[in-house]
Amino acid sequence: MNPACRRRPSRRDLLAAAAALPAAGCLSAVAIRPARAAVPETMEAAIREFAGEAAIRDGRVKLEIPALVENGNSVTLSVAVESPMSAADHVKTIAVFNEKNPQPNVALFHLGPRSGRARVEIRIRLATSQKLVAVARMSDGSLWQDSADVIVTLAACLED
Amino acid sequence: MAGALINVPKEIKRGETFEIKTLVRHPMETGYRRGPSGEAIARDIINRFACTYDGEEIFRAELFPAVAANPFIAFSTVATQSGELAFTWTDDAGHSQTETVKITVA
């Protein structure tokens, strides 16, 4: 990990930043941001790419993530799906999406009857406060989802 | 890639579902960061993880840059028989690392 990303801004940095504020530099940085960050529409597009035309219903899926995160560099997220996980009725895929990281995809998990329990856990990065969505595809083809909102105080270091 | 940690229960009963926790050392460089002189740092992440149980795949994951450095993944499987779990992490360059763990099912 880049040590610079952990560095706290010094007083000198803050003064320099304050001095630069009226200059165009700050404005252009703000203007560049939307081009690099995924906007909610791209999350929708990514979910559609995964789900196709099929309807996604709320329920059966439980996405758990802390509501308030201090450090966006490593956030534990878990997804559990209500399913007997039998050969006839099981979860095939769990996909996790985010709203405001540079890319809308987080991870894709492939499960099966041998999983026994439809629960996965992973540590992720969060660039800013945002919404996360988990979608599960069952063996019968039905799709279920859950979402969670997260507030991030220190974002994952994407910029430097 | 090096330094993988794998955690499975010591004693497992046949038919029981148990959790497998994995962690591998890797920077998971997103490709969105810039170095000290402003040059872009190339993306280098583990994009694929798979686990087999006596050769049969039981779990697979596709990872994106949003996965934290030193990726931690936990999942479950049903204990069918004593045997070997094999874990394979594959990065963008196509390099892969495989670790195996023997499990004893009572």
HADDOCK unambig.tbl for C-alpha pairs under 7 A between the chains (distance, minus, plus):
assign (segid A and resid 1 and name CA) (segid B and resid 27 and name CA) 6.57 0.50 0.50
assign (segid A and resid 73 and name CA) (segid B and resid 68 and name CA) 6.18 0.50 0.50
assign (segid A and resid 74 and name CA) (segid B and resid 68 and name CA) 5.36 0.50 0.50
assign (segid A and resid 105 and name CA) (segid B and resid 64 and name CA) 6.34 0.50 0.50
assign (segid A and resid 106 and name CA) (segid B and resid 63 and name CA) 6.54 0.50 0.50
assign (segid A and resid 106 and name CA) (segid B and resid 64 and name CA) 5.30 0.50 0.50
assign (segid A and resid 106 and name CA) (segid B and resid 66 and name CA) 5.17 0.50 0.50
assign (segid A and resid 106 and name CA) (segid B and resid 67 and name CA) 6.38 0.50 0.50
assign (segid A and resid 107 and name CA) (segid B and resid 61 and name CA) 6.91 0.50 0.50
assign (segid A and resid 107 and name CA) (segid B and resid 62 and name CA) 5.60 0.50 0.50
assign (segid A and resid 107 and name CA) (segid B and resid 63 and name CA) 4.64 0.50 0.50
assign (segid A and resid 107 and name CA) (segid B and resid 64 and name CA) 5.83 0.50 0.50
assign (segid A and resid 108 and name CA) (segid B and resid 61 and name CA) 5.43 0.50 0.50
assign (segid A and resid 108 and name CA) (segid B and resid 62 and name CA) 4.98 0.50 0.50
assign (segid A and resid 108 and name CA) (segid B and resid 63 and name CA) 6.59 0.50 0.50
assign (segid A and resid 109 and name CA) (segid B and resid 60 and name CA) 5.87 0.50 0.50
assign (segid A and resid 109 and name CA) (segid B and resid 61 and name CA) 4.36 0.50 0.50
assign (segid A and resid 109 and name CA) (segid B and resid 62 and name CA) 6.51 0.50 0.50
assign (segid A and resid 110 and name CA) (segid B and resid 59 and name CA) 5.83 0.50 0.50
assign (segid A and resid 110 and name CA) (segid B and resid 60 and name CA) 5.08 0.50 0.50
assign (segid A and resid 110 and name CA) (segid B and resid 61 and name CA) 6.05 0.50 0.50
assign (segid A and resid 111 and name CA) (segid B and resid 58 and name CA) 6.85 0.50 0.50
assign (segid A and resid 111 and name CA) (segid B and resid 59 and name CA) 5.49 0.50 0.50
assign (segid A and resid 112 and name CA) (segid B and resid 58 and name CA) 6.86 0.50 0.50
assign (segid A and resid 114 and name CA) (segid B and resid 58 and name CA) 6.12 0.50 0.50
assign (segid A and resid 114 and name CA) (segid B and resid 77 and name CA) 5.64 0.50 0.50
assign (segid A and resid 114 and name CA) (segid B and resid 78 and name CA) 5.69 0.50 0.50
assign (segid A and resid 115 and name CA) (segid B and resid 58 and name CA) 6.54 0.50 0.50
assign (segid A and resid 115 and name CA) (segid B and resid 76 and name CA) 5.31 0.50 0.50
assign (segid A and resid 115 and name CA) (segid B and resid 77 and name CA) 4.03 0.50 0.50
assign (segid A and resid 115 and name CA) (segid B and resid 78 and name CA) 6.04 0.50 0.50
assign (segid A and resid 116 and name CA) (segid B and resid 17 and name CA) 5.49 0.50 0.50
assign (segid A and resid 116 and name CA) (segid B and resid 76 and name CA) 6.48 0.50 0.50
assign (segid A and resid 116 and name CA) (segid B and resid 77 and name CA) 5.23 0.50 0.50
assign (segid A and resid 116 and name CA) (segid B and resid 78 and name CA) 5.17 0.50 0.50
assign (segid A and resid 117 and name CA) (segid B and resid 17 and name CA) 6.93 0.50 0.50
assign (segid A and resid 117 and name CA) (segid B and resid 76 and name CA) 6.07 0.50 0.50
assign (segid A and resid 119 and name CA) (segid B and resid 75 and name CA) 6.17 0.50 0.50
assign (segid A and resid 120 and name CA) (segid B and resid 74 and name CA) 5.55 0.50 0.50
assign (segid A and resid 120 and name CA) (segid B and resid 75 and name CA) 4.72 0.50 0.50
assign (segid A and resid 121 and name CA) (segid B and resid 73 and name CA) 5.60 0.50 0.50
assign (segid A and resid 121 and name CA) (segid B and resid 74 and name CA) 4.87 0.50 0.50
assign (segid A and resid 121 and name CA) (segid B and resid 75 and name CA) 6.60 0.50 0.50
assign (segid A and resid 122 and name CA) (segid B and resid 72 and name CA) 5.45 0.50 0.50
assign (segid A and resid 122 and name CA) (segid B and resid 73 and name CA) 4.60 0.50 0.50
assign (segid A and resid 122 and name CA) (segid B and resid 74 and name CA) 6.46 0.50 0.50
assign (segid A and resid 123 and name CA) (segid B and resid 67 and name CA) 6.23 0.50 0.50
assign (segid A and resid 123 and name CA) (segid B and resid 68 and name CA) 5.58 0.50 0.50
assign (segid A and resid 123 and name CA) (segid B and resid 71 and name CA) 6.52 0.50 0.50
assign (segid A and resid 123 and name CA) (segid B and resid 72 and name CA) 5.72 0.50 0.50
assign (segid A and resid 124 and name CA) (segid B and resid 66 and name CA) 5.64 0.50 0.50
assign (segid A and resid 124 and name CA) (segid B and resid 67 and name CA) 4.17 0.50 0.50
assign (segid A and resid 124 and name CA) (segid B and resid 68 and name CA) 4.41 0.50 0.50
assign (segid A and resid 125 and name CA) (segid B and resid 66 and name CA) 5.02 0.50 0.50
assign (segid A and resid 125 and name CA) (segid B and resid 67 and name CA) 5.71 0.50 0.50
assign (segid A and resid 125 and name CA) (segid B and resid 68 and name CA) 5.09 0.50 0.50
assign (segid A and resid 158 and name CA) (segid B and resid 32 and name CA) 5.73 0.50 0.50
assign (segid A and resid 158 and name CA) (segid B and resid 33 and name CA) 5.16 0.50 0.50
assign (segid A and resid 159 and name CA) (segid B and resid 32 and name CA) 6.81 0.50 0.50
assign (segid A and resid 159 and name CA) (segid B and resid 33 and name CA) 5.25 0.50 0.50
assign (segid A and resid 159 and name CA) (segid B and resid 34 and name CA) 6.66 0.50 0.50
assign (segid A and resid 160 and name CA) (segid B and resid 33 and name CA) 5.14 0.50 0.50
assign (segid A and resid 160 and name CA) (segid B and resid 34 and name CA) 4.89 0.50 0.50
assign (segid A and resid 160 and name CA) (segid B and resid 35 and name CA) 6.54 0.50 0.50
